[in-house]
Amino acid sequence: MTEERKRKRNKRKPTVVEHWLVYIFLRIFLFFLCLFPVEWVLGFAAFLGRLLWKHYRRGRDRALENLRASFPDKDEAWIKKTGIRSFEQLVMLTVDIVFMPRLINRGNWEKYSSYKNIERIKWMMQGKEGLILATPHYGNFEIMGYMLGEFDFDIYSIARPLDNRFINNYLYSVRQRRGQKIIDKKGAAEQMEQIVKQGSTLCFIADQDAGKKGVFVDFFGRKASTYKSIGLVAIQYNLPIGIGVSRRVGNRFFFDVEVVRMIMPEEWRDKDDALLWVTEEYMKAFEAAIRQDPTQYWWIHRRWKTRPKEEKIRNPKP
């Protein structure tokens, strides 16, 4: 048994009371934050991100390791600067989530966001044609689902519940306040067919490590285990896949939302391994989008945690 597994097994799980107290503390903290202008609070969040970088050693080391492997041509100064900024962005996202329902509505969305290459997807969603939307943990990925719900598009987002059910219910309420519907990841498969038949749109955050059962595709020069679900659903139900990202502009509460790739069913019909091809394509689109501003990606993620069998065979443990 590895040290990490031993640590997880021996780690005590928080009690319900402890979860509740954390939730209450969070809500009080957020209440006072909302008394100030959003961009002042974003500046404070960036400061907290720098503190997190300084004191969260394990996360910092993981981010540095991922950045070095993904950008071997960059020097250490660039790597560190990008890592610090990614931690700032991580904390700033929490501010975005709190302020979105307070600031954005159907009448003022242009004040906080701009859109590029979205017309095709917009008409497909209005026509109830059925569609998959996928995005990585990049920029403000939350605002895309929120805005689609605000404009009454019929969307279902697949999400993994947080361990703290009080915080989880709060986040779900924020996400669903404008019409976005959330499906827990564990029960999603049973609902897919009905959702597709009614012409709704399925939304995925699709860049987590998928474990041993995932499809291994290239991502920043290394094989990364990737979930099969997007490709399987798209192929089974003949659904187009739209790849979108939302980038923050500076330290502002303003976001450039862009559709960077549309993968259409006719593109994979003649492929020998359609599932592998689809998965490779949307991960290529993710990488290309992230490279435009790497500071907005979650490098803290254990994205390359699971390794392919052939890699383990080539590099046996001593």
C-alpha positions in Angstrom: 0.0 0.0 0.0 1.4 3.4 -1.0 1.9 6.2 1.5 -0.9 8.2 -0.1 -3.4 5.4 0.3 -2.4 4.9 3.9 -2.9 8.6 4.5 -6.4 8.5 2.9 -7.4 5.5 4.9 -6.2 6.9 8.2 -7.7 10.4 7.6 -10.7 11.1 9.8 -13.8 12.3 8.0 -15.4 15.5 9.2 -18.6 15.2 11.2 -21.9 16.7 10.0 -21.6 19.4 12.7 -18.1 20.3 11.4 -19.4 20.5 7.9 -22.2 22.7 9.0 -19.9 25.0 11.0 -17.6 25.4 7.9 -20.7 26.2 5.8 -21.9 28.8 8.3 -18.5 30.4 8.5 -18.3 30.5 4.7 -21.7 32.2 4.4 -20.8 34.8 7.0 -17.6 35.5 5.2 -19.3 35.8 1.8 -22.0 38.1 3.3 -19.3 40.6 4.4 -17.4 40.3 1.1 -20.6 41.2 -0.8 -20.7 44.6 1.0 -17.8 45.7 -1.2 -17.5 46.3 -5.0 -16.8 43.2 -6.9 -13.5 44.2 -8.5 -12.2 45.3 -5.0 -13.1 41.8 -3.8 -11.4 40.2 -6.8 -8.2 42.1 -5.9 -8.5 40.7 -2.4 -9.1 37.2 -3.8 -5.9 37.5 -5.9 -4.0 38.3 -2.7 -5.5 35.2 -1.0 -4.5 33.2 -4.0 -0.9 34.3 -3.5 -1.1 33.3 0.1 -2.5 29.9 -0.9 0.5 29.5 -3.2 2.9 30.3 -0.4 1.4 28.1 2.2 -0.2 25.2 0.4 3.0 23.3 -0.4 1.5 20.1 -1.8 -0.7 22.0 -4.3 2.1 24.4 -5.2 4.5 21.5 -5.9 1.8 19.7 -8.0 1.2 22.8 -10.1 4.9 23.4 -10.7 5.3 19.8 -11.7 2.4 19.9 -14.2 3.6 23.2 -15.6 7.2 22.0 -16.1 6.1 18.9 -17.9 3.6 20.8 -20.0 5.9 23.7 -21.0 9.4 22.2 -21.1 10.6 25.2 -23.2 9.7 27.7 -20.5 12.1 28.9 -17.8 11.6 28.7 -14.1 10.6 32.3 -13.8 7.7 31.9 -16.3 6.7 28.6 -14.6 6.5 30.2 -11.2 4.7 33.3 -12.4 2.1 31.2 -14.3 1.6 29.0 -11.2 1.0 31.9 -8.9 -1.5 33.5 -11.3 -3.4 30.2 -11.6 -3.8 30.2 -7.8 -5.1 33.7 -7.9 -7.6 32.8 -10.6 -8.7 29.8 -8.6 -9.7 32.0 -5.6 -11.1 34.7 -7.9 -13.5 32.1 -9.3 -15.2 31.7 -5.9 -15.9 35.4 -5.9 -17.4 35.1 -9.4 -19.8 32.4 -8.3 -21.0 34.5 -5.3 -21.4 37.7 -7.4 -22.9 36.2 -10.6 -26.5 36.1 -9.3 -26.2 39.5 -7.7 -24.8 41.3 -10.8 -25.8 39.5 -14.0 -29.2 39.5 -15.5 -30.8 39.4 -19.0 -30.7 43.1 -19.3 -27.1 43.8 -18.5 -25.1 40.7 -19.6 -23.1 42.8 -22.2 -21.6 44.8 -19.3 -19.9 41.6 -18.0 -19.3 39.3 -21.0 -18.6 39.2 -24.7 -19.2 36.2 -27.0 -17.4 34.8 -30.1 -18.5 32.0 -32.5 -21.6 31.2 -30.6 -24.3 31.7 -33.3 -24.3 28.1 -34.5 -24.7 26.6 -31.0 -27.4 29.2 -30.1 -29.6 28.3 -33.1 -29.1 24.5 -32.4 -30.2 25.0 -28.8 -33.2 27.1 -29.8 -34.2 24.5 -32.3 -34.0 21.7 -29.7 -31.6 19.7 -31.9 -29.7 18.1 -29.0 -26.1 19.0 -28.2 -23.2 18.4 -25.9 -21.2 21.3 -24.5 -17.8 20.6 -22.9 -15.3 22.8 -21.2 -12.2 22.4 -19.0 -11.5 23.8 -15.6 -10.4 27.1 -17.1 -11.3 30.7 -16.5 -14.9 31.2 -15.3 -16.4 27.9 -16.5 -19.4 28.5 -14.2 -20.6 31.6 -16.1 -21.4 29.7 -19.3 -24.0 27.4 -17.7 -25.3 30.3 -15.6 -25.9 32.5 -18.7 -27.5 29.8 -20.7 -30.0 29.3 -17.9 -30.5 33.0 -17.7 -31.7 33.0 -21.3 -34.0 30.0 -20.8 -32.0 27.5 -22.8 -32.8 23.9 -21.7 -29.5 22.7 -20.3 -28.4 20.0 -17.9 -25.0 20.1 -16.3 -23.3 17.0 -15.0 -21.5 17.6 -11.6 -19.8 15.6 -8.9 -21.3 16.6 -5.5 -18.9 18.0 -2.8 -18.3 16.1 0.4 -19.8 19.0 2.4 -23.5 18.7 1.6 -24.3 22.1 3.0 -21.8 23.9 0.7 -22.8 21.6 -2.1 -26.5 22.5 -1.8 -25.6 26.2 -1.7 -23.5 26.0 -4.9 -26.3 24.0 -6.6 -28.8 26.7 -5.6 -26.6 29.4 -7.2 -26.1 27.4 -10.4 -29.8 26.6 -10.7 -31.1 30.0 -9.8 -31.5 31.0 -13.4 -32.8 27.7 -14.9 -29.7 25.6 -15.2 -30.4 22.0 -14.1 -27.8 20.0 -12.2 -27.5 16.2 -12.4 -25.3 14.3 -10.0 -22.6 12.4 -11.9 -23.5 9.1 -10.2 -27.1 9.0 -11.5 -26.5 10.8 -14.8 -26.5 7.7 -17.0 -30.1 6.7 -16.2 -31.3 10.1 -17.3 -29.3 10.6 -20.5 -31.7 9.1 -22.9 -34.7 11.2 -21.8 -32.7 14.4 -21.8 -31.4 13.7 -25.3 -34.9 12.7 -26.6 -36.4 16.0 -25.4 -33.7 18.0 -27.3 -31.9 19.4 -24.2 -28.3 20.3 -24.0 -25.8 18.3 -21.9 -23.0 20.2 -20.3 -19.7 18.6 -19.0 -16.6 19.9 -17.3 -14.5 17.3 -19.0 -10.8 17.4 -18.0 -10.6 15.4 -14.8 -8.5 12.2 -14.5 -10.7 9.3 -15.4 -8.7 6.5 -13.7 -7.9 3.1 -15.1 -11.1 2.9 -17.2 -10.5 6.1 -19.1 -9.4 6.6 -22.6 -5.7 7.7 -22.8 -5.1 10.6 -25.1 -2.4 13.2 -25.5 -2.7 16.4 -23.4 0.2 18.8 -23.3 2.6 16.1 -24.5 1.6 13.4 -22.0 -1.0 10.7 -22.0 -4.0 11.6 -19.8 -6.8 9.3 -18.7 -10.0 10.9 -20.1 -13.7 10.0 -19.5 -15.4 8.0 -22.2 -18.8 9.4 -21.4 -18.8 12.4 -23.8 -17.7 10.4 -26.8 -20.0 7.5 -26.0 -23.1 9.7 -25.6 -22.2 11.7 -28.7 -21.7 8.6 -30.8 -24.8 6.7 -29.4 -27.2 9.6 -29.9 -25.5 11.3 -32.9 -24.9 14.6 -31.1 -22.6 17.4 -32.0 -20.1 18.5 -29.4 -19.4 22.2 -28.8 -16.1 23.1 -27.0 -16.2 26.4 -25.2 -14.1 28.4 -22.8 -14.6 31.6 -20.7 -11.5 33.8 -20.1 -11.3 36.5 -17.5 -10.1 39.9 -18.7 -7.4 41.2 -16.3 -8.6 41.2 -12.7 -12.1 42.3 -13.8 -15.5 40.7 -13.5 -15.6 40.5 -17.3 -15.3 37.4 -19.4 -14.7 36.6 -23.1 -16.8 33.5 -23.9 -15.7 31.6 -27.0 -16.7 28.4 -28.8 -13.4 27.1 -30.0 -14.4 23.9 -31.8 -17.5 22.2 -33.1 -17.2 18.4 -33.6 -20.0 17.2 -35.9 -21.2 13.6 -36.2 -20.2 13.3 -39.8 -16.5 13.8 -38.8 -16.3 10.6 -36.9 -18.5 8.3 -39.0 -15.6 6.9 -41.1 -13.1 6.6 -38.2 -11.8 3.1 -37.2 -12.0 4.0 -33.5 -14.6 6.8 -33.2 -14.5 7.0 -29.4 -10.7 7.5 -29.4 -10.9 10.1 -32.2 -13.7 12.1 -30.5 -11.8 12.1 -27.2 -8.6 13.2 -28.9 -10.3 16.0 -30.7 -12.0 17.7 -27.8 -8.8 17.4 -25.7 -6.8 19.0 -28.5 -9.4 21.8 -28.5 -9.0 22.2 -24.7 -5.2 22.4 -25.0 -5.3 24.9 -27.8 -7.6 27.1 -25.8 -5.6 26.8 -22.6 -2.3 27.7 -24.4 -3.8 31.1 -25.2 -3.6 32.0 -21.5 -2.2 29.1 -19.4 -2.6 31.2 -16.2 -6.4 30.5 -16.2 -6.1 26.7 -16.1 -6.3 24.6 -12.9 -2.7 23.3 -12.8 -3.3 22.2 -9.3 -5.4 19.3 -10.7 -4.0 15.8 -10.7 -4.7 15.6 -14.4 -2.0 13.0 -15.2 -2.4 10.9 -12.0 -3.3 7.6 -13.8 -0.7 6.2 -16.1 -1.1 3.9 -19.1 -0.2 0.2 -18.6 2.4 0.3 -21.3 4.2 3.2 -19.5 4.4 1.2 -16.3 5.8 -1.7 -18.2 8.5 0.4 -19.8 9.3 2.0 -16.4 9.0 -0.8 -13.8 9.4 0.2 -10.1 12.9 -0.6 -8.7 
